[in-house]
Amino acid sequence: MQDILIISNYYPPETGAASNRIETMAHGLRDKGWNVSVLCPLPNYPNGKISDGYQGKIKNKSVESGVTVYRTWVYPSNSKSKIVRLISMLSFSFSLSVFLLFTKTPKKVIIQSPPLFVAFFGVMMNRLKGKKIILNVSDLWPLAGKELGVMGESFSYRMLEKIERFNYRKAHLVLGQSKEICNHVSERVVTKTVLYRNYPKFQVTENTATIPTEKIHIVYAGLLGVAQGIVTLCKHITLPDNVVLDIYGNGAEKAELLQFIETHPNKNIVFHGELTRQELHKVLTVKADYALIPLINRIYGSVPSKIFEMANLGLPVLYMGGGEGGDIVNEFQLGKVIEPGDFDSLTLETQKLSKITAADKVRIRETATIQFSFDRQLEDIHREINGL
């Protein structure tokens, strides 16, 4: 049995796509016979405070579902301030560097990127110790930041580009969540790339219960953050009387969202709070007809894993993101693609919706299972890592 370490800024009990996909990878490698350990911060995301049971601790070690999890100190924050968020990232970068410096770790290490600084310190420390580095890239920073409008061409941007290229160059293998990411990396360095779409693996529980309603339910489930722009969407969309937008999640825009819903009770928008992944899936199999996946801008390289998660649940998506994600939705008939920020077209699409049928759900689920098989992707990754 070979040992492998995964370094990630996110891991359960934290919620969201990032922690889910790292847990899925960890469990998949475990099932392939690897002895897997994870190095992550004390859980704090997306609330911006250390979770109950971990408060007052500097570090924590546990074994969870056969995976050894090391949690180290972090300065938690979900602030909109770029400086505060940077301090939070650097705090974990510091603690992981100390951990790696004084702790014996496996010869092979998977490092999640972004956050870019966490990946940089992880790559640098592991190169110093002669480790084999696999960089798992799910978004392209700093390019994504520029396309989101949170940073422009500047000295700091160019420095981040140098850090990005350093990470790619020093890695022995790059796993890219999209073809665009793989192309981006290959244009800059000679490091080998492998497409890994982070398709979530979970059992879909067939639920025969029904909720007696003629309403059509569109669900947004995820981070309430800047990139998603869910508050702006709620302000601009006009839903027909028979359509309800159900929102599940947490994040920096939660307070603003709650205030808007309270002052606009006739918008047919309901906030349900945050659920665990298992609880959410149970609700969606009973209640949801469509899934909403918005981005404020088309971001090169970004393919939200929510596309695959919702497809695995059999839900057609209303995707406002464009790019490669839009191509996937169109090619495999997983739903409708709307340009980012085109709220008029989104409103028109909601007027055309009808209740989702069981046959539609089965078709989408089968398509997702065949086209984006997690087991097939994992076999490719297992083989590549094994060969390093």
DRENDO-1510 file (C-alpha; in Angstrom, 1 decimal, always signed):
<recs>
REC; n; res; u; v; w
REC; 1; MET; +0.0; +0.0; +0.0 .
REC; 2; GLN; +1.4; +3.4; -1.0 .
REC; 3; ASP; +1.0; +6.6; +1.0 .
REC; 4; ILE; -0.2; +9.9; -0.4 .
REC; 5; LEU; -1.0; +13.3; +1.1 .
REC; 6; ILE; -3.6; +15.7; -0.1 .
REC; 7; ILE; -3.3; +19.4; +0.8 .
REC; 8; SER; -6.4; +21.4; +0.5 .
REC; 9; ASN; -7.8; +24.6; +1.9 .
REC; 10; TYR; -11.3; +22.9; +2.1 .
REC; 11; TYR; -12.4; +19.6; +3.6 .
REC; 12; PRO; -15.6; +18.3; +5.3 .
REC; 13; PRO; -17.3; +19.1; +7.6 .
REC; 14; GLU; -17.0; +22.3; +5.5 .
REC; 15; THR; -19.6; +22.4; +2.8 .
REC; 16; GLY; -19.4; +23.4; -0.8 .
REC; 17; ALA; -18.1; +22.0; -4.1 .
REC; 18; ALA; -14.4; +22.3; -3.2 .
REC; 19; SER; -14.6; +20.3; +0.0 .
REC; 20; ASN; -16.9; +17.7; -1.7 .
REC; 21; ARG; -14.5; +17.1; -4.6 .
REC; 22; ILE; -11.5; +16.7; -2.3 .
REC; 23; GLU; -13.3; +14.2; -0.1 .
REC; 24; THR; -14.4; +12.3; -3.2 .
REC; 25; MET; -10.8; +12.2; -4.5 .
REC; 26; ALA; -9.6; +11.1; -1.0 .
REC; 27; HIS; -12.1; +8.3; -0.8 .
REC; 28; GLY; -11.6; +7.2; -4.4 .
REC; 29; LEU; -7.8; +6.8; -3.8 .
REC; 30; ARG; -8.5; +5.0; -0.5 .
REC; 31; ASP; -10.7; +2.5; -2.4 .
REC; 32; LYS; -7.8; +2.0; -4.9 .
REC; 33; GLY; -5.6; +0.9; -2.1 .
REC; 34; TRP; -3.8; +4.1; -1.2 .
REC; 35; ASN; -3.1; +5.1; +2.4 .
REC; 36; VAL; -4.6; +8.6; +2.2 .
REC; 37; SER; -4.0; +11.5; +4.5 .
REC; 38; VAL; -5.3; +15.1; +4.2 .
REC; 39; LEU; -3.8; +18.3; +5.4 .
REC; 40; CYS; -6.3; +21.1; +5.8 .
REC; 41; PRO; -7.2; +24.1; +8.0 .
REC; 42; LEU; -9.5; +23.8; +11.1 .
REC; 43; PRO; -13.0; +23.9; +9.6 .
REC; 44; ASN; -14.2; +27.4; +9.1 .
REC; 45; TYR; -15.8; +27.7; +5.6 .
REC; 46; PRO; -18.1; +29.3; +4.6 .
REC; 47; ASN; -19.1; +30.8; +7.9 .
REC; 48; GLY; -15.8; +32.5; +8.5 .
REC; 49; LYS; -15.4; +31.1; +12.1 .
REC; 50; ILE; -14.0; +27.9; +13.5 .
REC; 51; SER; -16.7; +25.2; +13.7 .
REC; 52; ASP; -18.0; +23.9; +16.9 .
REC; 53; GLY; -15.8; +21.1; +18.4 .
REC; 54; TYR; -12.6; +22.7; +17.0 .
REC; 55; GLN; -12.6; +26.1; +18.7 .
REC; 56; GLY; -9.6; +26.9; +20.8 .
REC; 57; LYS; -7.5; +24.3; +19.0 .
REC; 58; ILE; -4.2; +24.9; +17.2 .
REC; 59; LYS; -4.3; +21.5; +15.4 .
REC; 60; ASN; -6.3; +18.3; +15.3 .
REC; 61; LYS; -5.8; +14.8; +14.0 .
REC; 62; SER; -8.5; +12.3; +13.3 .
REC; 63; VAL; -9.3; +9.3; +11.2 .
REC; 64; GLU; -12.5; +9.8; +9.1 .
REC; 65; SER; -13.8; +7.1; +6.8 .
REC; 66; GLY; -10.3; +5.5; +6.6 .
REC; 67; VAL; -8.6; +8.8; +5.8 .
REC; 68; THR; -6.2; +10.4; +8.3 .
REC; 69; VAL; -7.1; +14.1; +8.5 .
REC; 70; TYR; -4.6; +16.7; +9.9 .
REC; 71; ARG; -6.2; +20.1; +10.6 .
REC; 72; THR; -3.9; +23.1; +11.4 .
REC; 73; TRP; -4.4; +26.6; +12.6 .
REC; 74; VAL; -6.0; +29.3; +10.3 .
REC; 75; TYR; -7.2; +32.8; +10.8 .
REC; 76; PRO; -10.8; +32.3; +9.6 .
REC; 77; SER; -12.7; +34.9; +7.6 .
REC; 78; ASN; -15.4; +35.2; +5.0 .
REC; 79; SER; -14.9; +38.9; +4.7 .
REC; 80; LYS; -15.4; +40.7; +1.4 .
REC; 81; SER; -12.1; +42.6; +2.0 .
REC; 82; LYS; -9.3; +41.3; -0.2 .
REC; 83; ILE; -6.7; +42.1; +2.5 .
REC; 84; VAL; -8.5; +40.1; +5.2 .
REC; 85; ARG; -9.0; +37.2; +2.8 .
REC; 86; LEU; -5.3; +37.3; +1.9 .
REC; 87; ILE; -4.4; +37.3; +5.6 .
REC; 88; SER; -6.6; +34.2; +6.1 .
REC; 89; MET; -4.9; +32.4; +3.2 .
REC; 90; LEU; -1.5; +33.3; +4.4 .
REC; 91; SER; -2.2; +32.1; +7.9 .
REC; 92; PHE; -3.0; +28.6; +6.6 .
REC; 93; SER; +0.0; +28.8; +4.2 .
REC; 94; PHE; +2.2; +29.5; +7.3 .
REC; 95; SER; +0.8; +26.7; +9.4 .
REC; 96; LEU; +1.0; +24.1; +6.6 .
REC; 97; SER; +4.6; +25.1; +6.0 .
REC; 98; VAL; +5.4; +24.5; +9.6 .
REC; 99; PHE; +3.6; +21.2; +9.5 .
REC; 100; LEU; +5.5; +20.1; +6.4 .
REC; 101; LEU; +8.8; +21.2; +7.8 .
REC; 102; PHE; +8.6; +19.2; +11.0 .
REC; 103; THR; +6.4; +16.2; +10.1 .
REC; 104; LYS; +7.3; +13.2; +8.1 .
REC; 105; THR; +5.0; +13.0; +5.1 .
REC; 106; PRO; +4.4; +10.7; +2.1 .
REC; 107; LYS; +6.6; +10.8; -1.0 .
REC; 108; LYS; +3.6; +11.7; -3.2 .
REC; 109; VAL; +1.5; +14.8; -2.6 .
REC; 110; ILE; -1.6; +16.2; -4.2 .
REC; 111; ILE; -2.0; +19.9; -3.8 .
REC; 112; GLN; -5.3; +21.7; -4.5 .
REC; 113; SER; -5.2; +25.1; -6.4 .
REC; 114; PRO; -6.6; +27.6; -5.8 .
REC; 115; PRO; -6.0; +29.2; -3.4 .
REC; 116; LEU; -2.9; +30.2; -5.2 .
REC; 117; PHE; -0.8; +31.1; -2.1 .
REC; 118; VAL; -1.7; +27.9; -0.4 .
REC; 119; ALA; -0.7; +25.9; -3.5 .
REC; 120; PHE; +2.6; +28.0; -3.8 .
REC; 121; PHE; +3.7; +27.2; -0.2 .
REC; 122; GLY; +2.6; +23.6; -0.6 .
REC; 123; VAL; +4.6; +23.2; -3.8 .
REC; 124; MET; +7.7; +25.0; -2.4 .
REC; 125; MET; +7.9; +23.1; +0.8 .
REC; 126; ASN; +7.3; +19.7; -0.9 .
REC; 127; ARG; +9.9; +20.4; -3.6 .
REC; 128; LEU; +12.4; +21.2; -0.8 .
REC; 129; LYS; +11.8; +17.8; +0.6 .
REC; 130; GLY; +12.0; +16.0; -2.7 .
REC; 131; LYS; +8.4; +15.0; -3.0 .
REC; 132; LYS; +6.5; +14.0; -6.1 .
REC; 133; ILE; +3.9; +16.8; -6.6 .
REC; 134; ILE; +0.5; +16.5; -8.3 .
REC; 135; LEU; -1.2; +19.8; -8.7 .
REC; 136; ASN; -5.1; +19.6; -8.8 .
REC; 137; VAL; -6.2; +22.8; -10.6 .
REC; 138; SER; -9.9; +23.6; -10.4 .
REC; 139; ASP; -9.7; +27.3; -11.4 .
REC; 140; LEU; -7.2; +29.6; -13.1 .
REC; 141; TRP; -5.9; +32.3; -10.8 .
REC; 142; PRO; -5.1; +35.1; -11.2 .
REC; 143; LEU; -6.9; +35.0; -14.6 .
REC; 144; ALA; -10.2; +34.2; -13.0 .
REC; 145; GLY; -9.8; +37.2; -10.6 .
REC; 146; LYS; -9.3; +39.5; -13.6 .
REC; 147; GLU; -12.4; +38.1; -15.4 .
REC; 148; LEU; -14.5; +38.4; -12.3 .
REC; 149; GLY; -13.4; +42.1; -12.1 .
REC; 150; VAL; -11.8; +41.8; -8.7 .
REC; 151; MET; -8.3; +42.6; -9.9 .
REC; 152; GLY; -6.7; +44.3; -12.9 .
REC; 153; GLU; -3.4; +44.4; -14.7 .
REC; 154; SER; -0.9; +45.5; -12.1 .
REC; 155; PHE; +2.4; +44.7; -10.4 .
REC; 156; SER; +0.6; +42.4; -8.0 .
REC; 157; TYR; -1.3; +40.6; -10.8 .
REC; 158; ARG; +2.0; +40.0; -12.7 .
REC; 159; MET; +3.5; +38.6; -9.5 .
REC; 160; LEU; +0.6; +36.2; -9.1 .
REC; 161; GLU; +1.2; +35.1; -12.7 .
REC; 162; LYS; +4.8; +34.2; -11.8 .
REC; 163; ILE; +3.6; +32.3; -8.7 .
REC; 164; GLU; +1.1; +30.4; -10.9 .
REC; 165; ARG; +3.7; +29.5; -13.4 .
REC; 166; PHE; +6.1; +28.4; -10.6 .
REC; 167; ASN; +3.4; +26.0; -9.3 .
REC; 168; TYR; +2.9; +24.5; -12.8 .
REC; 169; ARG; +6.6; +24.2; -13.5 .
REC; 170; LYS; +7.5; +22.6; -10.2 .
REC; 171; ALA; +4.7; +20.0; -10.3 .
REC; 172; HIS; +5.3; +16.6; -11.7 .
REC; 173; LEU; +1.7; +16.2; -12.9 .
REC; 174; VAL; -1.2; +18.7; -13.3 .
REC; 175; LEU; -4.8; +17.5; -13.0 .
REC; 176; GLY; -7.1; +20.1; -14.8 .
REC; 177; GLN; -10.8; +20.3; -14.1 .
REC; 178; SER; -11.4; +21.5; -17.7 .
REC; 179; LYS; -9.9; +21.2; -21.1 .
REC; 180; GLU; -9.3; +25.0; -21.0 .
REC; 181; ILE; -7.2; +24.5; -17.8 .
REC; 182; CYS; -5.1; +21.8; -19.4 .
REC; 183; ASN; -4.5; +23.9; -22.5 .
REC; 184; HIS; -3.6; +26.9; -20.3 .
REC; 185; VAL; -1.0; +25.0; -18.4 .
REC; 186; SER; +0.4; +23.3; -21.5 .
REC; 187; GLU; +0.9; +26.6; -23.2 .
REC; 188; ARG; +3.1; +27.8; -20.3 .
REC; 189; VAL; +5.1; +24.8; -19.1 .
REC; 190; VAL; +6.0; +21.2; -20.2 .
REC; 191; THR; +4.4; +19.6; -17.2 .
REC; 192; LYS; +2.1; +16.7; -18.2 .
REC; 193; THR; -1.6; +17.4; -17.7 .
REC; 194; VAL; -4.6; +15.1; -17.2 .
REC; 195; LEU; -8.2; +16.1; -17.5 .
REC; 196; TYR; -10.1; +15.3; -14.3 .
REC; 197; ARG; -13.6; +16.8; -14.2 .
REC; 198; ASN; -14.2; +16.1; -10.5 .
REC; 199; TYR; -17.4; +14.3; -11.2 .
REC; 200; PRO; -19.0; +13.8; -7.7 .
REC; 201; LYS; -19.6; +10.2; -6.7 .
REC; 202; PHE; -22.6; +9.5; -4.5 .
REC; 203; GLN; -25.5; +7.2; -4.3 .
REC; 204; VAL; -28.8; +8.6; -5.5 .
REC; 205; THR; -31.6; +7.5; -3.2 .
REC; 206; GLU; -34.8; +6.9; -5.2 .
REC; 207; ASN; -37.4; +8.8; -3.2 .
REC; 208; THR; -41.0; +7.9; -4.0 .
REC; 209; ALA; -42.4; +10.5; -1.7 .
REC; 210; THR; -44.0; +13.5; -3.4 .
REC; 211; ILE; -44.8; +17.0; -2.3 .
REC; 212; PRO; -48.3; +17.9; -3.5 .
REC; 213; THR; -47.7; +21.1; -5.4 .
REC; 214; GLU; -48.2; +22.4; -8.9 .
REC; 215; LYS; -45.4; +24.8; -8.4 .
REC; 216; ILE; -42.2; +24.4; -10.5 .
REC; 217; HIS; -39.2; +24.6; -8.2 .
REC; 218; ILE; -35.8; +25.9; -9.4 .
REC; 219; VAL; -33.0; +25.3; -6.9 .
REC; 220; TYR; -29.8; +27.2; -6.3 .
REC; 221; ALA; -27.6; +25.3; -3.9 .
REC; 222; GLY; -24.1; +26.5; -3.2 .
REC; 223; LEU; -21.9; +29.4; -2.2 .
REC; 224; LEU; -23.5; +32.8; -1.7 .
REC; 225; GLY; -20.4; +34.6; -3.0 .
REC; 226; VAL; -19.2; +37.3; -5.4 .
REC; 227; ALA; -18.5; +34.9; -8.3 .
REC; 228; GLN; -22.1; +33.6; -8.2 .
REC; 229; GLY; -23.9; +36.9; -7.9 .
REC; 230; ILE; -27.0; +35.4; -6.6 .
REC; 231; VAL; -28.3; +38.6; -4.9 .
REC; 232; THR; -27.9; +40.5; -8.2 .
REC; 233; LEU; -29.8; +37.7; -10.0 .
REC; 234; CYS; -32.6; +37.8; -7.4 .
REC; 235; LYS; -32.9; +41.6; -7.9 .
REC; 236; HIS; -33.3; +41.3; -11.7 .
REC; 237; ILE; -35.2; +38.1; -12.3 .
REC; 238; THR; -39.0; +38.1; -12.6 .
REC; 239; LEU; -40.5; +34.7; -11.9 .
REC; 240; PRO; -44.0; +33.6; -13.1 .
REC; 241; ASP; -46.5; +32.8; -10.4 .
REC; 242; ASN; -46.1; +29.1; -10.7 .
REC; 243; VAL; -42.3; +29.1; -10.4 .
REC; 244; VAL; -40.4; +29.3; -7.1 .
REC; 245; LEU; -36.6; +29.8; -6.7 .
REC; 246; ASP; -35.4; +27.8; -3.6 .
REC; 247; ILE; -32.0; +28.9; -2.3 .
REC; 248; TYR; -29.8; +26.7; -0.1 .
REC; 249; GLY; -26.3; +27.7; +1.0 .
REC; 250; ASN; -24.1; +30.2; +2.9 .
REC; 251; GLY; -21.5; +32.8; +2.2 .
REC; 252; ALA; -20.6; +36.4; +2.2 .
REC; 253; GLU; -23.9; +37.6; +0.6 .
REC; 254; LYS; -26.2; +35.8; +3.0 .
REC; 255; ALA; -27.2; +38.8; +5.0 .
REC; 256; GLU; -27.8; +40.9; +1.9 .
REC; 257; LEU; -29.9; +38.1; +0.4 .
REC; 258; LEU; -32.0; +37.7; +3.5 .
REC; 259; GLN; -32.7; +41.4; +3.6 .
REC; 260; PHE; -33.7; +41.5; +0.0 .
REC; 261; ILE; -36.1; +38.5; +0.3 .
REC; 262; GLU; -37.7; +40.1; +3.4 .
REC; 263; THR; -38.3; +43.4; +1.6 .
REC; 264; HIS; -39.6; +41.7; -1.6 .
REC; 265; PRO; -42.0; +38.9; -0.4 .
REC; 266; ASN; -43.7; +38.7; -3.8 .
REC; 267; LYS; -40.7; +37.6; -5.8 .
REC; 268; ASN; -41.3; +33.9; -5.2 .
REC; 269; ILE; -37.8; +33.4; -3.7 .
REC; 270; VAL; -37.3; +31.3; -0.6 .
REC; 271; PHE; -34.1; +30.9; +1.4 .
REC; 272; HIS; -33.8; +27.6; +3.2 .
REC; 273; GLY; -30.4; +28.0; +4.9 .
REC; 274; GLU; -27.5; +25.5; +4.7 .
REC; 275; LEU; -27.9; +21.7; +4.6 .
REC; 276; THR; -25.4; +18.9; +4.6 .
REC; 277; ARG; -24.8; +17.4; +1.2 .
REC; 278; GLN; -26.8; +14.2; +2.1 .
REC; 279; GLU; -29.7; +16.3; +3.5 .
REC; 280; LEU; -29.7; +18.5; +0.4 .
REC; 281; HIS; -29.8; +15.6; -2.0 .
REC; 282; LYS; -32.8; +14.1; -0.2 .
REC; 283; VAL; -34.6; +17.4; -0.6 .
REC; 284; LEU; -33.7; +17.8; -4.2 .
REC; 285; THR; -34.9; +14.3; -5.2 .
REC; 286; VAL; -38.3; +15.1; -3.8 .
REC; 287; LYS; -38.8; +18.8; -4.5 .
REC; 288; ALA; -36.6; +20.1; -7.3 .
REC; 289; ASP; -37.4; +20.4; -11.0 .
REC; 290; TYR; -34.4; +22.4; -12.2 .
REC; 291; ALA; -31.1; +23.6; -10.9 .
REC; 292; LEU; -29.8; +27.1; -11.3 .
REC; 293; ILE; -26.0; +27.5; -11.8 .
REC; 294; PRO; -25.0; +31.2; -12.3 .
REC; 295; LEU; -21.7; +33.0; -12.7 .
REC; 296; ILE; -21.5; +36.8; -13.0 .
REC; 297; ASN; -18.9; +36.4; -15.8 .
REC; 298; ARG; -17.8; +33.8; -18.2 .
REC; 299; ILE; -14.5; +32.6; -16.6 .
REC; 300; TYR; -12.0; +30.9; -18.7 .
REC; 301; GLY; -11.2; +27.4; -17.4 .
REC; 302; SER; -14.1; +27.3; -14.9 .
REC; 303; VAL; -16.5; +24.4; -15.3 .
REC; 304; PRO; -18.6; +24.3; -12.1 .
REC; 305; SER; -18.8; +20.8; -10.6 .
REC; 306; LYS; -22.4; +21.6; -9.8 .
REC; 307; ILE; -23.2; +20.8; -13.4 .
REC; 308; PHE; -22.1; +17.2; -12.8 .
REC; 309; GLU; -23.6; +17.0; -9.3 .
REC; 310; MET; -27.1; +18.1; -10.5 .
REC; 311; ALA; -26.9; +15.9; -13.6 .
REC; 312; ASN; -26.2; +13.0; -11.3 .
REC; 313; LEU; -29.4; +13.8; -9.4 .
REC; 314; GLY; -31.3; +13.9; -12.7 .
REC; 315; LEU; -31.9; +17.7; -12.6 .
REC; 316; PRO; -31.8; +19.8; -15.8 .
REC; 317; VAL; -29.7; +22.9; -15.3 .
REC; 318; LEU; -30.2; +26.6; -16.1 .
REC; 319; TYR; -26.6; +27.5; -16.6 .
REC; 320; MET; -25.5; +31.1; -16.8 .
REC; 321; GLY; -21.8; +30.8; -17.3 .
REC; 322; GLY; -20.9; +30.2; -20.9 .
REC; 323; GLY; -17.6; +28.7; -22.0 .
REC; 324; GLU; -16.7; +25.1; -21.7 .
REC; 325; GLY; -19.4; +24.5; -19.1 .
REC; 326; GLY; -22.0; +25.8; -21.5 .
REC; 327; ASP; -20.6; +23.5; -24.2 .
REC; 328; ILE; -21.0; +20.5; -21.9 .
REC; 329; VAL; -24.6; +21.4; -21.1 .
REC; 330; ASN; -25.5; +21.9; -24.8 .
REC; 331; GLU; -23.6; +18.8; -26.1 .
REC; 332; PHE; -25.1; +16.4; -23.6 .
REC; 333; GLN; -28.5; +18.1; -23.4 .
REC; 334; LEU; -28.3; +18.7; -19.7 .
REC; 335; GLY; -30.4; +21.8; -19.7 .
REC; 336; LYS; -30.4; +25.4; -21.0 .
REC; 337; VAL; -27.5; +27.8; -21.4 .
REC; 338; ILE; -28.0; +31.5; -20.8 .
REC; 339; GLU; -25.3; +34.2; -21.1 .
REC; 340; PRO; -24.0; +35.5; -17.8 .
REC; 341; GLY; -26.0; +38.6; -16.7 .
REC; 342; ASP; -28.8; +38.1; -19.3 .
REC; 343; PHE; -31.6; +38.1; -16.7 .
REC; 344; ASP; -34.2; +38.9; -19.4 .
REC; 345; SER; -33.5; +35.6; -21.1 .
REC; 346; LEU; -33.5; +33.8; -17.8 .
REC; 347; THR; -36.9; +35.2; -17.1 .
REC; 348; LEU; -38.2; +34.1; -20.5 .
REC; 349; GLU; -36.8; +30.6; -19.9 .
REC; 350; THR; -38.6; +30.3; -16.5 .
REC; 351; GLN; -41.9; +31.1; -18.3 .
REC; 352; LYS; -41.4; +28.1; -20.6 .
REC; 353; LEU; -40.7; +25.6; -17.8 .
REC; 354; SER; -42.9; +22.6; -17.0 .
REC; 355; LYS; -42.7; +20.0; -14.2 .
REC; 356; ILE; -39.8; +17.7; -14.6 .
REC; 357; THR; -40.8; +14.1; -15.3 .
REC; 358; ALA; -39.3; +10.9; -13.9 .
REC; 359; ALA; -38.3; +9.9; -17.5 .
REC; 360; ASP; -36.4; +13.2; -17.9 .
REC; 361; LYS; -34.5; +12.6; -14.7 .
REC; 362; VAL; -33.5; +9.1; -15.6 .
REC; 363; ARG; -32.2; +10.2; -19.1 .
REC; 364; ILE; -30.1; +13.0; -17.6 .
REC; 365; ARG; -28.7; +10.8; -14.8 .
REC; 366; GLU; -27.8; +8.0; -17.3 .
REC; 367; THR; -26.1; +10.5; -19.6 .
REC; 368; ALA; -24.0; +11.9; -16.7 .
REC; 369; THR; -23.0; +8.5; -15.5 .
REC; 370; ILE; -21.9; +7.3; -18.9 .
REC; 371; GLN; -20.2; +10.5; -20.1 .
REC; 372; PHE; -18.5; +11.6; -16.8 .
REC; 373; SER; -17.7; +8.3; -15.0 .
REC; 374; PHE; -15.8; +9.1; -11.8 .
REC; 375; ASP; -14.5; +5.5; -11.7 .
REC; 376; ARG; -13.0; +5.8; -15.2 .
REC; 377; GLN; -11.4; +9.1; -14.4 .
REC; 378; LEU; -10.1; +7.8; -11.1 .
REC; 379; GLU; -8.5; +4.8; -12.9 .
REC; 380; ASP; -6.6; +7.2; -15.2 .
REC; 381; ILE; -5.4; +9.3; -12.2 .
REC; 382; HIS; -4.4; +6.3; -10.2 .
REC; 383; ARG; -2.3; +5.0; -13.1 .
REC; 384; GLU; -0.6; +8.4; -13.7 .
REC; 385; ILE; +0.2; +8.9; -10.0 .
REC; 386; ASN; +1.4; +5.3; -9.6 .
REC; 387; GLY; +3.8; +5.9; -12.4 .
REC; 388; LEU; +5.5; +8.9; -10.9 .
</recs>
